Every structure is written in structure tokens, then in C-alpha cells.
Amino acid sequence: MADAWPAFDATRDSPTFATLHLASQMLGKVRVANAAWVNQGWHVTLRPSASGLATLPTACPGGRTFTLAIDLCAHAITLSISDGTSDKLPFTDGQSIADLHAAFIAMLDRHQLPSHFDGRPNEIADAPRFADDHAPRYYNPVSAEALRDALAVIVPVFETFRAGFQGKCSPVHFFWGSFDLAVTRFSGRTAPPHPGGVPGLPDRITREAYSHEVSSAGFWAGGVVATDPIFYSYIYPEPKGYREASVVPDAAKFDTTLGEFTLPYEAVSSAIDPARELMGFLQSTYDAAADLAKWDRLALEREPVAP
């Protein structure tokens, strides 16, 4: 239903999303420091949950595992341990990132969990270390709940889209570096080395992520960048004619600055059938990418099987 898609307001929401962006990076970095590296970094992404976003279980000494979550119902960073123990760190309006970082480490230490991780934000130009970011930050529960409710209606559409591909494909997951939901399809062919240059991200990580041809789509609410939320779709490497391809709906445009097709969230949420509108964007941009890049679509695609 169209009225299930929440409204966003960049002025209201951006300060909260900036706080959540930096908090999510702390969770992801704990996972980076304590799990075996998987191709494309899929093991360190956050996964959508009923209450927000969570890490995969992480093993620690003593035979325990733990998960960390951005809980947008409890409005807290939550900790769940396999021995039944749990804890939470509430988001407080006006709290600095430095204070949140210190309290997060203290929570892990209380439960004898690994608390050492890289203290520099990724993919954010000129960002101070978490421990040095003393500016007051804002947290509005209304903004957080809008993000939670948007993910609740967006994720099923992305999952249906993902189900139509039998080649290598990522899960529908959330990248804390850029603060966006994404799903990525692979052609199976190697790609030219990526030029890198992403702020705060080693080029070796970027080049692994784009080691093979990809068609990727996602949802970006903004994070530390104040913006109106968008859906996006791109291919790497970009084939000739992609930017001029015909896609739907009419509100979808190729953004030459971002190098990808974009579709305003509002154009989807205000549609008569938002899920159908979004699926049309995901499918038409992929169709253009796969056809122009001459992917072996017969081998890679499938009809989704009913439950």
C-alpha cells in the first residue's frame, strides 16, 4: 500500500542519519577486526532486520558469538550474546560521536568481548577519528523510524528482484561505509582494475569489490551527506550507450556526477503502486546494463520460484 511508504524530510532527517551512519561504521569495524575476510566484503555488511540493521554473528574467545545491531525501535545500539546476555547503548540527542564511541567500547569491555577496531571513519572525506569527534550530534526518533519503515517496504522488492538471478549475486545488504542498501549481480567476467580513490577506503578493497563486472542497485538515504533519498542503479565497467538507455519510470534519470541512474524515493512512495514502480526501475536499468554489456542472460537469469 502506498501509505505504508513513509515520507522523508532532508532537513529533519539528515542530522539523525549522520549519527546513524557513524554509529553503523563502529559496528561494521568490529566485524572487520574479528571475522575472516570474504570476497567483496559481504561478511562485514549489515543485514536488514525487523527492528533495523544488524551484523552477522561474530565468534569470540570462550566459545561465544555475538551480534550488534542498530535498533530503530529501541533507538539504541544493541548487543546480543550466545550465552543469553544482552545489553544496549541508547542514542541520546546532543551526544557526541566521541562519547558514543567511548560508551560503545565500554559496553563491549563489560562483556569481555573484543573492543579494538580501526577508529577512522571510511568513505567520508576529511572525517575526524571517532574518538576526536566532539561536536554535538542529533537523534530524532521520528527520522530513525522513517528509515526503519522505509527499509521494511523496500527490502522485499529488492529480494524479489534478487530472486530472478542465478549467477553470482550478493545478498540484499547494507553498506555502512556509504550508508546504503544494495544488491549486486555479477556477469562472471573479470573487469578492468578499478581506479580507486574513494575517500577513507583502501584502493585494494575497492578493486576487490569491482574485480568482476557488476550491475548494482540500491537505496541511499544520505548519511553524513544531507540529501533527499534516492534509488540508484549502475554498471561497472560502463558499456557504450548505457547513459542514453531508455529506462522507467519517467522520473528516473542518469546522473553524470554520480555516474548512475537515479530515481527519487518520493517518486516511488507517491506512486499508485510503489513496489511496482521500484521494480520497474530495478529491472529496466539492469536490462539496459546486461544487454549493452552482452551478459549471458540465458545462463544467468531465472524465473523466481514461489515459496
N, C-alpha and C positions, 0 to 999 in steps of 0.2 A: 504493500500500500504506500502511496506517495507520502501520506502524512507520517509514516514511520521513519522517513529520512529527515534527520534533524537539520536545523538551519545553523550556519556558521556566521560569525562576525569577526573579521580580522582584528579590528580594534579591541574587541572584548577578549578574543581567544588567544591572540599571538603571545602575550606575556606568559600565559599558562603553558602553552605548547613549548615555549622556550625552556621553561623549567623542566617539563617532562622530557624534552629532548636530552638535556644534560643528565638528568637522573637515569634515563634509559641507557645512556652510554656507560655509566658506572656498572650497571647490571651486566651489560654485554662484556665489559672488560674483565669482570670476574670470571666469566665463562672462557674468554680468550686465554686467561692465565692458567686455567685448570682443566682444560679438555684437549684431547688430541685434535690437531688441525685437520679439517675435512675440506675437500676441494670446494672452491668458491666461497668458503667460509660459512657454509649453511648451518654448521653446528652452533654458531655463536649468535645467530639472529634470534629475535624474539618471536614467539608464536601467539597469534590471537587466542584469547580465552574468553570465557563468559563475562569476566569482570575487567578485562583489559588486555595486558600483554605479559607473557611470561617466558623465562628461559627454559631450555631443556634441563632435565636433571643432571646435576654435576656431582661426580664422586669426590669424596674427601677421605682423609685418613680415619681409621676406626670403623670402616665398613659402612659408612653412612652416605646418603646422597641428599642433595638439597636443591630447591628451586627458588628463584627470586622472581618477583612479579611487580609490575606497575598496576596496582589495583585501583581502577577508576570507579569502583563502588565504595570501597573503604577509604579512598583518597589517601593512599599510603603505599610505600614500598613494603611488600610483604615477603616473609621468609617462611618456607615450609621444609621441614627436615624429615627424613625417612623414619626417625625414631618417634615421630608423633609430635615433636616440638614445633612450635611456630612463634613468630614474632612479627612486629610491624613497626614501621617508621612513618608517622603521619607527615603529609605535606602541610606546611604552615605558611600562610600568606606573609610575605615580608622576610622570610628566612633566606639567607644567602646560600649559594651553591657550596661555599667553603664549609658552612655549618652542616649542611645536608651531607656532604662528603664525610665529615668527621663523625657524624652520628651513624652513618651507614657502616663505616669501618668498625665503630664501637659495637654495633649490633652483631656483626659477623664475629668479632672477637669474643663476645659474650657466650657464643655457642661453639667456640673452638673451631671455627670454620676459616678457610683461607681468606685473608683480607688484603693481600698485597696484589695490586694491579696497576697498570700504567695510568698515571694521573693526568694525562694530557687529552683533552677532547679531540676527536677525529672529525675530519671533513668540515671543520668550522674555521674559517680564516682568522688568524690573529687571536684565537681564544686563549685566555689565561688557563693555567692549570686549575683543576677543581679546587685544590686547597688554597689557591690565591684569589679566587673569585668571590670577593666580599660584598659585592653590590646586592642590595635587597632584590629578591625575586618575588614574583606574584603567582598566586594559585587561586583560580576561581573554579569551584566545583561544577558550576554550570558549563564552563568550557570543557572541562575534563569529561563530563558526562555526554556532551555533544560528540566528542571524539569516540567515546565508547559506543554510543548508539549508532554512529556512522559506520564504524567497523562491523557492527553486528549485521548490518544490511549489505555492506559491500563485500565482505568475505565470502558469503555463499555464492555471489555472482562470479567472483574470481575462481572459486573452487569448481564451479560448473564449467567455466572456461578451461581451466587446467585439465579437467577430465577428458577433454577432446584431443589430448596429445599423448602418444605412447612412446615418443622418443625421450631422451633425457630432458627432465623438467624439474625445476625447483619446487619445493613446497610453496604454498601461499604463506609468506612470512614477512616479518617487519624488520627493516634495517635500521638499527639505532644510530648508525653513523650519519645517515641522511634523513632519518625520521620519516620513513615512508614504507607503505605496504607494497609488496611486489610479488610477481610471479614471472619466471624466466624460462623460455623454451630454447633448446639448443638444436642446431641442424646436424651436429655430429662432425662438422668440418672445422679444421683449425682456422684461426683468424690471424690477421697481421698483428704484431705486438702493439698493444695499446700505448698511446703516448704518455699516459700517466698525468701527473700534475695536479691531482686532487689535493686540496689543502689538508694537511694533517693526516694523510694516508700514504704509507709507503708505496712506491710505484710497483713493487713486486706483488703487492696484494691486488692492485688494480689490474695488473697484467694477467694474474691468475684468473680473476673474475671474468675477463674477456679473452681468455685463451682460445675459445672456440666461438663460432658465430652464434649470436643470440638475438632473439626477439623478446623484449621485456616490456611489461606493462605494470602500472602501479597507481597508487593513490598517495598524494603528498598534501599534508595539511599545513605545512610550513615549518614548524620547529623554531629554531632561533631566527629564521628569516620570516618576517611578517608578510603574509601574502594571503590571498583568497585561495582556498583549497582547490586542487585540480586533480584530474586523472591524466596519465601520460602513457605514451607508447613510443618505443624506438627500436631500431635495429642496429647492430654493430657486426661487421662494418656496414656502412650505409650504401646500398646499391644506387646506381644512377636512376633518376626518375622518382625516387621514394618521396621526396618533398612535395612533388606535384601530384601524388596519388589521390584518387577520389576516395574519401572515407566518410563515414556517418558517425553522428548526426551533423547537421549543418553547423552547429556551434563548435565542432572540432576544427582546429587549425594547426598548421605546422609552425612551431615557434623556432625561429632561426637562432635565437640566443641560446635556448636550451638544447637545440638540435633534436627535437622530438615533437610528435603530435601531442597536443594538449586539449583537454575538454574541461571547462569549468564544472566544478561539483554542483553549483547551483543549476546549471543547465540540465543535469541529471535529476537532482532532487525535486525540481519543479515540473518534471515531465509527467504525463499521464501514467506511464509505466516506467518508473526509473530503472528497474532491473533490466528491462528490455533495451532501454536507451543505452545503458552502460555496456551490455553485452554486444550491442551493435558496434560500439566504438572499439571494444577489445578485438572482436572478430575481424572487422574491416581493416583495421590497422595491421593486424597480423597477416591477413590475406595479401595486402599490398606488399608487406615485407617479404613474405615467403615466396610469392610469385616473382617479384623483381630480382630476388637473390637466388632464384632457381633451387629452392629447397626441394627435397624428395618428399612431397606432401603425402603421396600414397603410402609410403613406408612409415612416416612419422605421425600421422593423424589417425584418429579412431572415432567411432560414434560412442558417446558416453553410454555406459551400461547402467540401467536402472538399479536401485538398491535391491 
